[in-house]
Amino acid sequence: MQQQEFKMFEERKILSVSQIVNDVKVQLETQFQDIWVRGEISNFKTPSSGHSYFTLKDSDAQVRAVCFRMQRRLLKFRPQDGMDVIVHGSLSVYPPRGEFQLVVEFMEPVGPGALQLAFDQLKSRLKSEGLFEEVHKKSLPLLPSKIGIVTSSTGAAIQDILRVLSRRNDRLNILIFPTKVQGTGSAQQVARGIHYFNTREDIDVIIVTRGGGSLEDLWAFNEEEVARAIFDSDLPVISAVGHQVDFTIADFVADLRAPTPSAAAEIVSGTREDLCNRVEGLHQRSVQAIQLCLKDKREKLRKLASSRAFVDAESKLRFFLQRLDELQARLIQTIPSLIRGTRQKFTQQEQSLGQQIHFYLKNKKHALTTLSTQLQAFSPLAVLERGYAIVTGKDREIVRDPDHVEKGDTIGIRVERGEFRAKKI
């Protein structure tokens, strides 16, 4: 009996805890690859590592889950506790705790699409930060001379803009920053274009634009990086993304939303044309007012001429009436030339103002350089360069009187290229 028990003891295979866990890990990872799981998120946390840890549960069970940083950055929305989601991934075991977990590679919400949910989440967050407030909106320039356009150089949007500008204001200068307008890296390129135009001194207004498309096609203009770039822009920004029914985060942050790229071109080019139209309208109203006044005066003269008191003066009245008609014709001919002269004077004043601003800034820059040179001349370091030294006492205070230093005290002597210590003897 003892011999049989000893034999059974010899035949036992003793496994370590690590062997058990690793065997289970291999079997789980082999059998539960490429699986889809639906559940409710709870205890969602993302520490400084960037990896997200949470529990996926239903009414009867729960499983731990992890979404590593690289996969989490690809999500179009922000997972939150209580959210019903479908995830894709595989089962694995975390050996230090001996627990199995779901390694998530993809996640989408149940109900609204991930893009729409991401749009709503970012819109709500930026609105709460005040990025949409009217107080932050900048006014467009009255007479822009050069505009910067951030868009695809081959898209339909830029063609629409160029066509409108050539028709309405061919004197307006444009500068295009070509970018991708959809796909990976497009949001970064759009933001880079906005930053670039803000480094130039010749741009008056920026248009951020692309043609229409689905929510996914327009997603670059729903990225937080683009929204922040628009908000931080010192130049006014017009957002003209998609069609009239399309709205993006860029539209809410921009200083002005144009329903289409063509409408954006109408806005930036219309200021000068509107002024010209207003002048022309005033011209027409002036002519009509003069004609009505003259008609009224002529009627009064005719009534007076028909009076018996003026029968003998009929010939003189006819002369004055004819003279009045001549003066009217000359006046109407003179008004257009006055209008043209006013327009030319307006253009000259506009150019002169630009030159004055340029010279003003140049003079200020020269004055700043002069002050900087003077400041450098009075710098204590400049004094040291001329061979002088600065003596400090034991409290690092400057010694101005040798009587303030006792015999045997250590003093610091600062010269141009360094500092050394000495004692008073």
C-alpha positions in Angstrom: 0.0 0.0 0.0 2.8 2.4 0.9 4.6 1.5 -2.4 1.4 2.3 -4.4 1.0 5.7 -2.7 4.6 6.6 -3.4 4.2 5.7 -7.1 1.1 8.0 -7.3 3.2 10.8 -5.7 5.9 10.3 -8.4 3.4 10.5 -11.2 1.9 13.9 -10.2 2.8 16.9 -12.5 3.1 20.0 -10.5 2.6 23.3 -12.4 3.7 26.8 -11.4 1.2 29.6 -11.2 3.0 31.3 -14.2 2.6 28.1 -16.3 -1.1 28.0 -15.6 -1.6 31.6 -16.4 0.5 31.4 -19.6 -1.4 28.2 -20.8 -4.7 29.9 -20.2 -3.4 33.1 -22.0 -2.4 31.0 -25.0 -5.8 29.3 -25.2 -7.8 32.5 -24.8 -5.8 34.4 -27.4 -6.1 31.4 -29.8 -9.8 30.9 -29.4 -11.1 34.4 -28.9 -9.5 36.4 -31.7 -11.4 38.9 -33.9 -14.5 39.1 -31.7 -17.2 41.7 -31.5 -18.7 42.5 -28.1 -21.6 44.8 -27.0 -21.9 46.2 -23.5 -22.1 49.3 -21.3 -18.9 51.2 -20.3 -18.2 51.8 -16.6 -15.2 53.0 -14.6 -13.6 54.5 -17.7 -10.2 55.9 -16.8 -7.2 57.2 -18.9 -4.0 57.7 -16.8 -1.0 59.6 -17.9 0.2 56.7 -20.0 -2.6 57.4 -22.5 -4.0 53.8 -22.3 -7.7 53.6 -21.4 -9.0 51.1 -18.9 -12.7 50.3 -18.3 -15.3 47.6 -17.6 -17.7 46.4 -20.3 -20.9 45.0 -18.7 -24.4 43.9 -19.3 -27.2 43.0 -16.9 -25.6 39.6 -15.9 -21.8 39.9 -16.3 -18.8 42.1 -16.8 -15.3 41.9 -18.2 -12.3 44.2 -17.9 -11.1 45.9 -21.0 -8.2 48.0 -22.2 -7.7 50.2 -25.2 -4.1 51.1 -25.7 -3.0 54.6 -26.6 -2.4 54.1 -30.4 -5.9 52.5 -30.9 -7.6 55.1 -28.6 -6.2 58.0 -30.6 -8.0 56.6 -33.7 -11.4 56.8 -32.0 -13.6 59.5 -33.4 -15.5 60.1 -30.1 -14.7 60.2 -26.4 -16.0 57.1 -24.5 -17.8 57.8 -21.3 -19.4 55.9 -18.4 -22.9 54.6 -19.2 -22.3 54.7 -23.0 -23.6 51.6 -24.9 -20.9 50.5 -27.4 -19.8 47.7 -29.7 -16.1 46.9 -29.5 -13.8 44.7 -31.6 -10.7 43.0 -30.3 -9.5 39.8 -28.6 -9.3 38.2 -25.2 -6.0 38.1 -23.4 -4.7 37.5 -19.9 -2.7 40.0 -17.8 -0.3 37.7 -15.9 0.6 39.9 -12.9 -3.0 39.8 -11.7 -4.0 36.5 -13.4 -7.1 38.2 -14.9 -8.4 38.0 -18.4 -9.3 41.2 -20.3 -10.6 42.3 -23.6 -8.0 44.2 -25.7 -10.1 46.7 -27.7 -8.9 47.7 -31.2 -12.0 49.5 -32.4 -15.1 51.0 -30.7 -18.3 52.6 -32.0 -21.4 53.8 -30.1 -24.7 52.1 -30.4 -27.2 54.6 -31.8 -25.7 57.9 -33.1 -22.6 57.3 -35.3 -19.2 57.9 -33.9 -18.6 61.0 -36.0 -21.8 62.6 -35.0 -21.2 61.9 -31.4 -17.6 63.3 -31.6 -19.1 66.4 -33.4 -21.6 66.9 -30.6 -19.1 66.3 -27.8 -16.5 68.8 -29.2 -19.1 71.4 -30.1 -20.4 71.2 -26.5 -17.0 71.5 -25.0 -15.7 74.4 -27.1 -19.0 76.2 -26.6 -18.6 75.9 -22.8 -15.1 77.4 -23.2 -16.5 80.4 -25.0 -15.0 79.8 -28.4 -18.3 80.6 -30.1 -19.0 83.8 -28.3 -19.7 86.9 -30.5 -17.4 89.0 -28.3 -14.5 87.1 -29.9 -15.6 87.7 -33.5 -13.3 90.0 -35.5 -14.7 92.4 -38.1 -13.8 92.0 -41.7 -11.7 94.7 -43.3 -13.6 97.4 -45.2 -11.4 97.3 -48.3 -9.2 94.1 -48.3 -6.4 94.2 -50.7 -5.0 90.6 -50.3 -6.7 87.5 -49.0 -5.3 84.1 -47.9 -7.2 81.0 -48.9 -6.6 77.6 -47.2 -7.9 74.9 -49.4 -7.1 72.2 -52.0 -5.4 73.8 -55.1 -7.3 71.4 -57.4 -10.7 71.3 -55.8 -13.9 72.8 -57.0 -14.0 75.4 -54.2 -11.0 77.3 -55.3 -12.3 77.4 -58.9 -15.7 78.8 -57.7 -13.8 81.5 -55.6 -11.6 82.5 -58.5 -14.5 82.8 -60.9 -16.4 85.1 -58.6 -13.4 87.3 -57.8 -12.5 87.7 -61.5 -16.1 88.9 -62.2 -16.6 91.1 -59.2 -13.1 92.5 -58.3 -10.2 91.4 -60.5 -7.9 93.9 -58.6 -8.1 91.8 -55.4 -4.9 89.8 -54.7 -5.0 86.3 -53.4 -2.5 83.8 -51.9 -3.4 80.1 -51.8 -2.0 77.7 -49.1 -2.6 74.3 -50.7 -3.7 71.6 -48.3 -5.5 68.2 -48.2 -9.1 68.8 -47.2 -10.0 65.3 -46.1 -8.2 62.2 -44.9 -5.3 61.6 -42.6 -3.3 64.7 -41.8 -5.7 67.1 -43.5 -6.6 68.9 -40.2 -3.0 69.4 -39.4 -2.4 70.9 -42.8 -5.4 73.3 -42.6 -4.2 74.5 -39.1 -0.7 75.0 -40.5 -2.1 77.2 -43.3 -4.0 79.4 -40.9 -0.8 79.8 -38.7 1.2 80.6 -41.8 -1.0 83.4 -43.0 -0.8 84.9 -39.5 3.0 85.2 -39.9 2.6 87.5 -43.0 2.0 91.2 -42.9 0.2 91.5 -46.3 -2.8 89.4 -45.6 -6.1 91.1 -44.6 -8.5 88.1 -44.2 -8.3 84.3 -44.4 -10.8 82.0 -46.1 -10.9 78.3 -45.0 -12.9 76.4 -47.6 -13.7 73.2 -49.4 -16.6 71.8 -51.4 -19.5 69.8 -50.1 -19.5 66.1 -48.9 -20.5 63.8 -46.2 -19.8 64.3 -42.5 -16.8 62.1 -42.9 -15.6 64.1 -45.9 -15.8 67.3 -44.0 -14.3 65.9 -40.8 -11.0 67.8 -41.1 -13.0 71.0 -40.3 -14.5 69.4 -37.2 -11.1 68.7 -35.6 -10.1 70.6 -32.4 -6.8 71.5 -33.9 -8.5 73.5 -36.7 -10.9 75.1 -34.3 -8.1 76.3 -32.0 -6.1 77.6 -35.0 -9.1 79.7 -36.1 -9.8 81.0 -32.6 -6.1 81.9 -32.1 -5.8 83.7 -35.4 -5.1 87.4 -35.3 -6.6 87.8 -38.8 -10.3 87.5 -39.3 -11.3 84.0 -40.7 -14.2 83.2 -43.0 -15.3 79.5 -42.9 -16.9 78.4 -46.2 -17.1 74.6 -45.9 -19.5 72.5 -47.9 -23.0 73.6 -49.0 -25.5 75.8 -47.2 -26.9 72.9 -45.2 -23.5 71.7 -44.0 -22.3 72.9 -40.6 -18.8 72.3 -39.1 -17.1 73.2 -35.9 -15.0 75.7 -38.0 -18.2 77.5 -38.9 -19.0 78.1 -35.2 -15.5 79.4 -34.3 -14.9 81.5 -37.4 -15.5 85.2 -37.4 -18.0 84.7 -40.2 -19.6 81.7 -41.8 -20.2 81.7 -45.6 -22.8 79.1 -46.8 -20.7 78.3 -49.9 -17.2 79.0 -51.2 -18.8 81.3 -53.9 -20.5 83.2 -51.1 -17.2 83.8 -49.3 -15.8 85.3 -52.5 -18.9 87.5 -52.8 -18.3 88.7 -49.3 -14.6 89.6 -49.6 -15.0 91.2 -53.0 -18.3 92.9 -52.5 -17.1 95.7 -50.2 -15.4 97.7 -52.9 -18.1 97.0 -55.5 -20.8 97.9 -52.9 -19.1 101.3 -52.4 -19.0 101.9 -56.1 -22.7 100.9 -56.4 -23.6 103.2 -53.6 -21.8 106.1 -55.2 -23.6 105.3 -58.5 -26.9 105.1 -56.6 -26.3 108.5 -55.1 -25.5 109.8 -58.5 -28.8 108.6 -59.9 -30.7 110.0 -57.0 -29.0 113.4 -57.4 -29.9 113.5 -61.0 -33.5 112.6 -60.3 -33.7 115.2 -57.5 -32.3 117.9 -59.8 -34.7 116.9 -62.6 -37.7 117.0 -60.3 -36.6 120.4 -58.9 -36.2 121.8 -62.4 -39.5 120.4 -63.5 -41.2 122.1 -60.6 -39.5 125.4 -61.4 -40.3 125.1 -65.1 -43.9 124.6 -64.3 -44.0 127.7 -62.1 -42.4 129.7 -64.8 -44.9 128.6 -67.4 -47.7 129.6 -65.1 -46.2 133.0 -64.6 -45.6 133.3 -68.3 -49.2 132.7 -69.1 -50.2 135.6 -66.8 -51.3 138.8 -68.5 -48.7 140.6 -66.6 -46.0 138.7 -68.5 -47.5 138.6 -71.9 -45.1 141.2 -73.2 -42.2 139.3 -71.5 -43.0 136.0 -73.2 -40.0 136.1 -75.4 -37.7 136.7 -72.4 -39.3 133.8 -70.6 -38.7 131.5 -73.6 -35.1 132.6 -73.5 -34.7 131.8 -69.8 -36.4 128.5 -70.3 -34.1 127.5 -73.0 -31.2 128.7 -70.9 -32.4 126.6 -68.1 -32.6 123.5 -70.3 -29.0 124.1 -71.3 -27.8 124.4 -67.8 -29.6 121.2 -66.8 -27.9 119.3 -69.6 -24.5 120.6 -68.6 -25.1 119.7 -65.0 -26.1 116.2 -65.8 -23.0 115.8 -68.0 -20.7 117.2 -65.2 -21.9 114.8 -62.4 -20.3 111.6 -63.9 -16.9 113.3 -64.2 -17.2 114.5 -60.6 -17.9 110.9 -59.6 -14.9 109.6 -61.5 -12.7 112.3 -59.9 -14.0 111.2 -56.4 -13.2 107.6 -57.1 -9.6 108.4 -58.3 -9.1 110.6 -55.2 -10.4 107.7 -53.0 -7.9 105.3 -54.6 -5.0 107.7 -54.2 -5.9 108.2 -50.5 -6.0 104.5 -50.0 -2.5 104.0 -51.4 -1.2 107.0 -49.5 -2.6 105.6 -46.2 -0.7 102.4 -46.8 2.5 104.2 -47.4 2.1 106.3 -44.3 1.5 103.2 -42.2 4.6 101.6 -43.7 6.8 104.7 -42.9 5.3 104.9 -39.4 6.2 101.3 -38.6 9.7 101.8 -40.1 10.3 104.9 -37.9 9.1 103.0 -34.8 11.4 100.1 -35.6 14.4 102.5 -36.0 13.5 104.2 -32.7 13.4 100.8 -31.0 16.8 99.9 -32.4 18.3 103.2 -31.1 16.8 102.7 -27.6 18.2 99.1 -27.5 21.7 100.4 -28.4 21.5 103.0 -25.7 20.3 100.4 -23.2 23.2 98.2 -24.1 25.7 101.0 -23.6 24.4 101.6 -20.0 24.5 97.9 -19.1 26.7 97.0 -16.2 28.2 94.3 -18.4 29.3 96.9 -20.9 31.1 98.7 -18.0 32.9 95.4 -17.2 34.0 95.1 -20.8 35.8 98.4 -20.4 38.0 97.0 -17.7 36.1 98.0 -14.6 35.1 95.6 -11.8 32.2 95.2 -9.3 33.0 94.5 -5.7 30.5 92.8 -3.4 30.6 92.1 0.3 29.7 89.0 2.2 26.0 89.6 1.7 26.5 90.0 -2.0 25.7 93.7 -1.7 27.8 96.1 -3.9 30.6 97.8 -1.9 30.7 101.5 -2.6 32.9 102.6 0.5 36.0 100.7 1.6 35.1 101.5 5.2 32.1 99.2 4.9 34.5 96.2 4.7 36.3 95.1 7.8 39.8 93.8 7.7 39.9 90.1 6.9 36.4 90.1 5.3 36.0 88.1 2.1 34.9 90.1 -0.9 33.7 89.1 -4.4 35.2 90.8 -7.4 33.3 90.5 -10.7 35.2 91.3 -13.9 34.3 90.8 -17.6 35.1 87.1 -17.8 34.2 85.8 -14.4 34.4 86.4 -10.6 37.0 85.6 -7.9 37.2 86.1 -4.1 39.7 88.1 -2.1 40.2 89.3 1.5 40.8 92.8 2.7 44.1 93.2 4.4 
